[in-house]
Amino acid sequence: MQLDAARATPANSGQKRPFWRSLSFEETFFGWLFIVPAVLGVLLFHLGPVIASLALSFTSYDIISPPKWIGLSNYTRLMEDPLWAKSVQVTLRYVALYVPSALIVAYGIALLMARSVRGMSIYRTLWYLPSIVPVVASAAIWRWGLNPEFGPINYPLKALGLPAPRWLTDPDWIVPSLVFISLWGLGNTVLIFLAAITGLPPSYYEAAEVDGAGAFAKFRHITLPLTSSIIFYQLIVFIIGSFQVFGIAYVLFVTTPSASSAGPDNAALFYVLYMFRNAFGYFRNGYASAMAWVLFLVIMLLTWLLFYSQRHWVYYETEGN
């Protein structure tokens, strides 16, 4: 047996393995090798264009000719551009209407969907389906649905003798109409809220019932605080997304990238839509880059303020009460 053990023992068993054949080196090498495509993608297709846009924001650049350094002229020009001011006004109005409406509607529907009712799975599916409809198809549906003359929304209003808004043709109603259209596709948000609500421990509600708490008290002291972190997350997502409205407005109101208007009285001239028009309609790419960086700084500032404020109203279970 000793002879067999000696034969089985390699002659160089006492020698140290080269570092390139060590297990830790192989794990590190192959780990970096596998993430190289993702790292290159971030550097070439994300970080690279971001840095390039920052540099271009200080230049006059039209794609055809080389960039020409003009310093802060693009940024000062923003303050003198009436269309830029109009796009800011339209976007802020949309944000002010959409963000609170979307949070309230999505959370309210999630509360209803969390109830144990026969056939609830069907209702959940029907509510989620609009969120997977492409933007172009959604715009076509709502262009017909909000038609002021024969649309299915205005027709019953007229039949009942009620005021029938001219949804997509009246400048005062365009932003509310787009908010209404956006609320139609809240399926993903409702799903997230529903998962948070149904995942709460039933023991909390049982203890509250023993103490004599009613439905509103349980909602106020259990459901709302324990889902406040999800509300905070959705608030951040809604604010970032609402400042970047583009697709639905472009499909409904813009025929070409260089179109001179976006709806009646430019009532649908959202910030990103105007930025797109400058970049790909007028080929003022330096000016569009400056607009992009102003938008980035505004979103970053609002996000920081929200993160700063969360200590006063967001509850995290790991932090205790």
PELINVEN-V174781 format. One record per backbone hydrogen bond with DSSP energy under -0.5 kcal/mol. CO is the residue of the C=O (numbers start at 1). NH is the residue of the N-H. If there is no record, write none. Layout:
co,nh
CO,NH
CO,NH
//
This chain:
co,nh
1,5
2,6
3,7
4,8
5,9
8,10
10,13
12,15
18,21
19,22
22,26
23,27
24,28
25,29
26,30
27,31
28,32
29,33
30,34
31,35
32,36
35,39
36,40
37,41
38,42
39,43
40,44
41,45
42,46
42,47
43,48
46,50
47,51
48,52
49,53
50,54
51,55
52,56
53,57
55,58
56,59
58,70
58,71
59,61
60,68
61,285
61,286
62,64
65,62
68,60
70,73
72,76
73,77
74,78
75,79
76,80
77,80
77,81
78,81
80,82
81,85
82,86
83,87
84,88
85,89
86,90
87,91
87,271
88,92
89,93
90,94
91,95
92,96
93,97
94,98
95,99
97,101
98,102
99,103
100,104
101,105
102,106
103,107
104,108
105,109
106,110
107,111
108,112
109,113
110,114
112,115
115,117
117,120
119,122
119,123
120,124
121,125
122,126
123,127
124,128
125,129
126,130
128,131
129,132
130,133
134,138
135,139
136,140
137,141
138,142
139,143
140,144
141,145
142,146
144,147
145,153
146,168
147,151
151,155
152,156
153,157
154,158
155,159
156,160
157,162
158,161
163,165
165,167
166,169
166,170
169,171
170,173
170,174
171,175
173,177
174,178
175,179
176,180
177,181
178,182
179,183
180,184
181,184
182,185
183,186
186,190
187,191
188,192
189,193
190,194
191,195
192,196
193,197
194,198
195,199
197,200
201,204
201,205
202,206
203,207
204,208
205,209
206,210
207,211
208,213
209,212
214,218
215,219
216,220
217,221
218,222
218,223
219,224
222,226
223,227
225,228
225,315
227,231
228,232
229,233
230,234
231,235
232,236
233,237
234,238
235,239
236,240
237,241
238,242
239,243
241,244
242,245
246,250
247,251
248,252
249,253
250,254
253,263
256,259
262,268
263,266
264,267
266,269
268,270
270,274
271,275
272,276
273,277
274,278
275,279
276,280
276,281
277,281
277,282
278,284
283,285
284,288
285,289
286,290
287,291
288,292
289,293
290,294
291,295
292,296
293,297
294,298
295,299
296,300
297,301
298,302
299,303
300,304
301,305
302,306
303,307
304,308
305,309
306,310
308,311
309,312
309,313
310,313
310,314
316,319
317,320
//
